[in-house]
């Protein structure tokens, strides 16, 4: 110990800055001297507090560590004590039937007005409220999504047998300058392919990949197409009658929800490799078995909800001190049911972290894990009176927001280091009467919950810097930012 105590404090601080926050915390417990070094170092405290908040530093501007630390504490306090009666409040008109929240951008579209975009502001992070529009495009937009971090507006055009994915600049409306081909088209056989005009689309952007899932309302076939958007090369074209939803896990892997006969499953698939459905190799996570009565008599909808397009802040894009860290993210599998002659339908959300899925897959000697071998200890299942619509983005990073009453919502934080709020650690069973599941699922993954009062609303969404509510008549949004 005497040797360590003779090392200059500034050198000890420099070494500690290369460690992770857990190691730094343990280091401070070695001696009073090391604790004092930590307490006198804004840089070390800032590094630890970033991890506790699930954020990462952005090396922009001239702000020193002490100022960043002060802002971070204010930002965390604003989220932990968000008060919609006192926080920054902005009202935005719907101005269209199609709308989407991705990252920190709220977008609406209609054929007459075109696209209107609202960037979610933050007084603490000094993010301004940006609002801009793009004129109507020369085709009927079936669906769209955005990615501000890569300046992408992706719009889908369809006719009876052809789908075209258009890649525009989100800020200029011109064809995206980095796309070799800004119009990616796919022809479908009019006899055997899905009737595109009556299809539902799921669209995801993740780094260099875009994915489009096409679910037909008329034929029992679902297709998933994945392109490398800059080169225009197709990476996957999957088609089956058992897929229900998908998301990108990371830059190498897809996550697909599907039915294995009557068993719901999550499948992990490499993006690289065979393009077509044949000769594919999956890693499969089993989910709780559904009741045979439910499968026989009720409609079941299973969807994956996650942050649609994790936006990595560019140093040159916004001069912010910190932003969300995307090394770990929350994935929510929703089970929505519909029962004839009932006003309420039992609905459930299964929450699991990205790190959990990757660690279990990496450490498993087999290519399938049954639910009872992984789910109870690694997930958390919640019951809701009803599920949000599929286009309602209620997940950001490791947080999600749920509406529990017309004027009250809860923010659930699955960051294991989260502080404040009410920490939920105990295991809990849901569906005790087995109305949906064969056996009541019992889960125990911990989370922290914060309650928030809002104005009356029909739906609530979550962005990096605030929550967004949808008015009961769906005529306007209200943005509550921190």
C-alpha positions in Angstrom: 0.0 0.0 0.0 2.8 2.4 0.8 4.0 2.2 -2.8 0.6 3.1 -4.2 0.3 6.0 -1.7 3.5 7.5 -3.1 2.1 7.8 -6.6 1.0 11.3 -7.5 -2.8 11.8 -7.3 -3.0 13.1 -10.9 -1.4 9.9 -12.1 -3.9 7.8 -10.1 -6.7 9.8 -11.6 -5.4 9.3 -15.1 -5.2 5.5 -14.6 -8.7 5.4 -13.1 -10.2 7.2 -16.1 -9.2 4.2 -18.2 -11.3 1.9 -15.9 -15.0 1.1 -16.1 -17.3 2.7 -13.5 -17.6 -0.4 -11.3 -13.9 -0.8 -11.1 -13.6 2.9 -10.1 -16.2 2.5 -7.4 -14.3 -0.5 -6.0 -11.1 1.4 -6.2 -12.5 4.2 -4.0 -13.1 1.7 -1.2 -9.4 0.7 -0.9 -8.4 3.7 1.2 -9.4 7.1 2.4 -6.7 8.6 0.1 -8.2 7.0 -3.0 -11.7 8.1 -1.9 -10.5 11.7 -1.6 -9.0 11.6 -5.0 -12.3 10.5 -6.4 -14.3 13.1 -4.6 -11.9 15.8 -5.8 -12.0 14.7 -9.5 -15.0 15.9 -11.5 -13.8 13.8 -14.4 -14.0 10.5 -12.4 -17.4 11.4 -10.9 -18.7 12.3 -14.4 -17.6 9.0 -15.8 -19.3 7.1 -13.0 -22.5 9.2 -13.2 -22.7 8.6 -17.0 -22.8 4.9 -16.5 -25.4 5.2 -13.8 -27.6 7.2 -16.2 -27.1 4.9 -19.2 -25.4 7.8 -21.1 -22.1 8.4 -22.9 -19.9 11.5 -23.2 -19.9 13.5 -26.4 -16.6 15.2 -27.0 -17.9 18.5 -28.4 -17.6 22.1 -27.4 -15.3 23.5 -24.7 -17.3 22.4 -21.6 -15.0 21.0 -18.8 -15.8 17.9 -16.8 -17.1 19.9 -13.8 -19.7 21.8 -15.9 -20.7 18.5 -17.7 -21.1 16.8 -14.3 -23.4 19.6 -13.0 -25.5 19.4 -16.2 -25.7 15.7 -15.9 -27.0 15.9 -12.3 -29.7 18.4 -13.4 -30.7 16.2 -16.4 -31.0 13.1 -14.1 -33.1 15.1 -11.6 -35.3 16.4 -14.3 -36.1 12.8 -15.5 -36.5 11.5 -12.0 -38.9 14.3 -11.0 -40.5 15.1 -14.4 -43.5 17.3 -13.8 -45.7 18.0 -16.9 -47.2 21.1 -15.2 -43.8 22.8 -15.0 -41.6 21.3 -17.7 -41.1 22.7 -21.2 -44.3 22.1 -23.2 -44.8 22.2 -27.0 -48.0 21.4 -28.9 -47.7 20.0 -32.4 -50.6 19.4 -34.8 -51.1 15.9 -36.2 -51.4 17.3 -39.7 -51.8 13.9 -41.2 -52.8 10.3 -40.7 -49.3 8.9 -40.7 -46.9 9.7 -37.8 -43.8 8.3 -36.4 -41.4 9.0 -33.4 -37.8 7.9 -34.0 -35.0 8.9 -31.7 -35.7 12.5 -31.0 -37.7 13.4 -34.1 -41.5 13.4 -34.3 -42.7 13.2 -37.9 -46.1 13.4 -39.6 -47.2 13.0 -43.2 -50.2 13.6 -45.4 -50.5 13.8 -49.2 -51.4 17.5 -49.2 -48.9 18.9 -46.7 -46.0 16.5 -47.2 -43.7 15.8 -44.2 -43.5 17.9 -41.1 -40.7 17.2 -38.5 -40.4 18.3 -34.9 -37.1 17.8 -33.1 -37.6 17.2 -29.4 -35.8 20.0 -27.5 -34.0 19.8 -24.1 -33.3 22.9 -22.1 -30.7 21.0 -20.0 -28.8 19.5 -22.9 -29.2 22.7 -24.8 -31.0 21.0 -27.7 -33.1 23.5 -29.6 -36.7 22.8 -30.8 -36.2 22.2 -34.5 -39.1 22.2 -36.9 -38.9 21.8 -40.6 -40.9 20.4 -43.5 -40.5 18.7 -46.9 -42.9 19.2 -49.7 -45.1 16.3 -51.0 -43.3 13.6 -52.9 -44.5 12.5 -56.4 -46.0 9.2 -55.2 -48.4 7.9 -52.6 -46.4 7.2 -49.4 -47.6 3.8 -48.0 -45.3 4.1 -44.9 -42.1 5.8 -43.8 -39.5 6.0 -41.1 -36.5 8.3 -40.4 -33.0 8.3 -38.9 -31.7 11.7 -38.1 -28.2 10.4 -37.2 -27.7 9.4 -40.8 -30.0 12.1 -42.4 -32.4 9.4 -43.8 -36.0 9.7 -44.7 -37.2 6.2 -45.9 -40.5 6.2 -47.8 -42.3 3.1 -49.2 -44.3 3.2 -52.4 -46.4 0.3 -53.6 -48.7 -0.8 -56.3 -50.4 -4.2 -56.8 -47.1 -6.1 -57.3 -44.1 -3.7 -56.9 -42.6 -2.2 -53.7 -40.2 0.7 -54.0 -38.1 1.9 -51.0 -37.1 5.5 -51.6 -34.1 6.9 -49.7 -34.1 10.7 -49.2 -32.1 13.2 -47.2 -34.2 14.0 -44.1 -33.1 17.6 -44.1 -33.2 18.4 -47.9 -35.7 16.0 -49.4 -33.3 15.2 -52.2 -32.2 11.6 -53.0 -29.8 10.5 -50.3 -26.2 11.4 -51.4 -24.7 8.2 -49.9 -27.1 5.8 -51.5 -25.8 4.3 -54.8 -29.4 3.6 -55.7 -31.9 5.8 -53.9 -34.9 3.7 -55.3 -34.7 0.0 -54.1 -37.5 -1.9 -55.8 -38.8 -5.4 -55.4 -41.3 -7.1 -57.7 -43.7 -9.7 -56.4 -45.6 -12.3 -58.4 -49.2 -11.0 -58.7 -50.6 -14.5 -58.2 -48.5 -15.9 -55.3 -47.0 -12.7 -53.7 -48.7 -10.6 -51.1 -51.3 -8.0 -52.3 -49.2 -5.0 -51.4 -52.0 -2.4 -51.3 -53.6 -4.2 -48.4 -50.4 -5.0 -46.5 -49.0 -3.8 -43.2 -45.4 -2.7 -43.1 -42.7 -2.7 -40.4 -39.7 -0.6 -41.2 -36.4 -0.4 -39.4 -33.1 1.4 -40.0 -29.9 0.3 -38.2 -26.6 1.7 -39.3 -25.8 0.4 -42.8 -29.0 -1.8 -43.0 -32.6 -1.2 -43.6 -35.3 -3.8 -43.1 -38.9 -4.0 -44.4 -41.4 -6.6 -43.2 -44.5 -7.0 -45.3 -47.5 -8.6 -43.6 -50.5 -9.3 -45.7 -54.1 -9.1 -44.4 -55.4 -11.4 -47.2 -52.8 -14.2 -47.5 -51.0 -16.1 -44.8 -47.5 -15.0 -45.8 -45.0 -12.6 -44.3 -41.9 -11.4 -46.0 -38.8 -9.7 -44.6 -36.3 -7.9 -46.8 -33.0 -6.5 -45.6 -30.8 -4.3 -47.7 -27.4 -2.7 -47.2 -28.7 0.7 -48.1 -25.6 2.5 -49.3 -24.7 -0.2 -51.9 -28.3 -1.4 -52.5 -27.3 -5.0 -52.0 -30.0 -7.3 -50.7 -28.9 -9.2 -47.6 -32.1 -11.1 -46.7 -35.4 -12.1 -48.4 -37.3 -14.3 -46.0 -40.9 -15.5 -46.5 -43.0 -17.7 -44.2 -46.4 -17.8 -42.5 -45.0 -17.8 -39.0 -43.0 -14.5 -38.7 -44.8 -11.7 -36.8 -42.2 -8.9 -36.2 -38.5 -8.1 -36.3 -35.8 -5.8 -35.1 -32.0 -5.3 -35.4 -30.1 -6.6 -32.4 -26.8 -5.0 -33.6 -24.8 -4.5 -36.8 -24.6 -8.3 -37.3 -27.9 -9.9 -36.0 -31.6 -9.8 -36.6 -34.2 -10.7 -33.9 -37.5 -12.2 -35.3 -40.6 -13.1 -33.4 -42.4 -16.1 -34.8 -44.7 -19.1 -34.1 -43.1 -22.5 -33.7 -46.4 -24.3 -34.2 -48.3 -23.1 -31.1 -45.2 -22.0 -29.3 -44.1 -18.3 -29.6 -40.4 -17.9 -30.0 -37.7 -15.3 -30.6 -35.1 -16.2 -33.3 -31.7 -14.7 -33.8 -30.3 -14.7 -37.3 -27.0 -13.5 -38.8 -27.5 -10.7 -41.4 -24.6 -12.0 -43.5 -25.0 -15.4 -45.1 -27.7 -17.0 -47.3 -30.2 -14.5 -48.7 -33.2 -16.7 -49.1 -35.2 -18.6 -46.4 -33.7 -21.9 -47.2 -30.4 -23.0 -45.5 -30.7 -20.5 -42.6 -29.5 -21.2 -39.1 -31.3 -19.7 -36.2 -30.7 -19.4 -32.4 -34.0 -19.7 -30.7 -35.4 -18.4 -27.4 -38.6 -20.2 -26.3 -41.3 -18.0 -24.9 -44.2 -19.0 -22.5 -46.6 -21.4 -24.1 -50.0 -20.1 -24.9 -53.2 -21.7 -23.9 -54.7 -24.1 -26.5 -58.0 -22.4 -26.0 -56.5 -19.0 -26.9 -54.8 -20.3 -30.0 -58.0 -22.0 -31.1 -60.5 -19.2 -30.5 -58.8 -15.8 -30.3 -56.6 -13.6 -32.4 -53.1 -13.2 -31.0 -50.7 -10.5 -32.1 -47.0 -10.7 -31.2 -44.8 -7.7 -31.9 -41.2 -6.6 -31.0 -41.0 -3.1 -29.7 -37.6 -1.4 -29.4 -36.0 1.9 -30.1 -36.7 2.0 -33.9 -33.5 3.5 -34.9 -30.8 4.1 -32.3 -29.3 7.5 -33.2 -25.7 7.9 -32.5 -25.1 11.6 -32.0 -22.4 13.0 -34.2 -19.9 15.5 -32.7 -20.6 17.8 -35.7 -24.4 17.5 -35.6 -25.4 18.8 -32.1 -23.2 20.4 -29.6 -24.4 18.4 -26.6 -22.4 17.2 -23.6 -23.8 13.6 -23.5 -26.3 11.3 -25.2 -27.9 7.9 -24.8 -25.5 5.0 -24.8 -26.7 2.3 -27.1 -24.4 -0.6 -26.1 -27.5 -2.0 -24.3 -31.1 -1.5 -25.2 -34.5 -2.7 -24.2 -36.6 -5.1 -26.3 -40.3 -5.5 -25.5 -42.3 -8.4 -26.9 -46.0 -7.6 -26.8 -48.8 -10.2 -26.7 -52.1 -8.7 -27.7 -55.3 -10.7 -27.7 -58.7 -10.1 -29.2 -61.7 -11.9 -27.7 -65.2 -11.7 -29.3 -67.8 -9.9 -27.3 -65.4 -8.5 -24.7 -64.6 -4.9 -24.2 -61.2 -5.5 -22.5 -58.6 -7.9 -23.8 -55.7 -9.3 -21.7 -52.4 -7.9 -23.1 -48.9 -8.5 -21.9 -45.4 -7.0 -22.4 -42.2 -9.1 -22.0 -39.2 -7.0 -21.4 -35.6 -8.2 -22.0 -32.3 -6.4 -22.4 -30.1 -6.7 -25.4 -27.1 -7.7 -23.3 -29.1 -10.6 -21.8 -30.0 -12.0 -25.3 -26.4 -11.7 -26.5 -24.8 -13.2 -23.4 -27.2 -16.1 -23.3 -26.7 -16.8 -27.0 -22.9 -16.6 -26.7 -22.7 -18.9 -23.7 -25.2 -21.5 -24.8 -23.9 -24.9 -26.0 -27.2 -25.5 -27.8 -29.1 -23.5 -30.5 -32.4 -23.3 -28.5 -33.2 -22.3 -25.0 -36.6 -23.3 -23.6 -38.4 -20.6 -21.7 -37.9 -22.1 -18.3 -34.1 -22.2 -18.8 -33.7 -18.5 -19.5 -36.9 -16.4 -19.1 -38.0 -16.4 -15.5 -34.7 -15.0 -14.2 -33.8 -12.7 -17.2 -37.1 -11.0 -18.2 -40.0 -9.1 -16.7 -43.5 -9.6 -17.9 -46.2 -7.0 -17.3 -49.9 -7.0 -17.8 -51.7 -4.0 -19.3 -55.4 -3.2 -19.9 -54.5 -2.8 -23.6 -51.5 -2.5 -25.9 -50.4 0.7 -27.7 -50.8 0.8 -31.4 -47.9 -0.7 -33.3 -46.6 2.7 -34.5 -46.5 4.1 -31.0 -42.8 4.3 -30.0 -42.8 3.7 -26.2 -39.2 2.5 -25.8 -35.9 4.5 -25.8 -32.6 3.0 -24.7 -33.3 1.0 -21.6 -36.5 2.9 -20.7 -40.1 2.4 -21.7 -43.3 4.3 -20.9 -46.7 2.8 -20.4 -50.1 4.5 -20.0 -51.9 3.2 -17.0 -54.7 5.8 -16.9 -55.8 8.6 -19.3 -53.8 11.2 -17.4 -51.1 9.0 -15.8 -48.2 7.1 -17.1 -45.2 5.2 -15.7 -41.6 5.3 -16.9 -39.8 1.9 -16.4 -36.0 2.0 -16.4 -34.2 -1.4 -16.9 -30.8 0.1 -16.4 -29.4 -2.0 -13.6 -27.5 1.0 -12.2 -30.5 3.3 -12.3 -31.0 5.4 -9.2 -34.1 7.2 -7.8 -37.7 6.1 -8.3 -39.1 2.9 -6.9 -36.9 -0.2 -7.4 -38.9 -3.4 -8.2 -36.9 -6.5 -7.4 -39.4 -9.2 -6.4 -40.6 -11.9 -8.8 -44.2 -11.7 -9.9 -46.6 -14.0 -11.8 -49.1 -12.7 -14.3 -52.2 -14.2 -15.9 -53.1 -16.1 -12.8 -56.3 -17.5 -14.4 -54.3 -18.7 -17.5 -56.5 -16.9 -19.9 -53.6 -16.4 -22.4 -50.7 -18.6 -21.2 -50.7 -22.3 -20.5 -49.1 -21.6 -17.1 -48.9 -18.2 -15.4 -45.4 -16.8 -16.3 -43.3 -15.8 -13.3 -40.5 -13.3 -14.0 -38.1 -11.3 -11.9 -35.8 -9.0 -13.9 -35.4 -5.8 -11.8 -36.4 -2.3 -12.9 -37.1 1.2 -11.5 -40.4 2.9 -12.0 -41.3 6.6 -12.0 -44.9 7.9 -12.1 -45.8 10.9 -14.3 -49.0 12.9 -14.4 -50.0 14.2 -17.9 -52.9 15.9 -19.6 -55.6 13.4 -20.8 -54.3 11.4 -23.7 -54.9 8.4 -25.9 -51.2 7.2 -26.1 -47.8 8.2 -24.7 -44.4 7.9 -26.4 -40.8 8.2 -25.2 -37.9 10.1 -26.7 -34.4 10.8 -25.6 -35.3 14.2 -24.0 -39.0 13.8 -23.1 -42.3 12.2 -23.3 -44.9 12.8 -26.0 -48.7 12.4 -25.6 -51.3 11.9 -28.2 -54.6 13.8 -27.6 -57.8 11.8 -27.1 -59.1 12.9 -30.5 -55.7 12.3 -32.2 -55.6 15.9 -33.5 -52.4 17.0 -31.8 -49.3 15.9 -29.8 -48.0 17.5 -26.6 -44.2 17.3 -26.1 -43.0 17.5 -22.5 -39.2 17.9 -22.6 -36.5 18.0 -19.9 
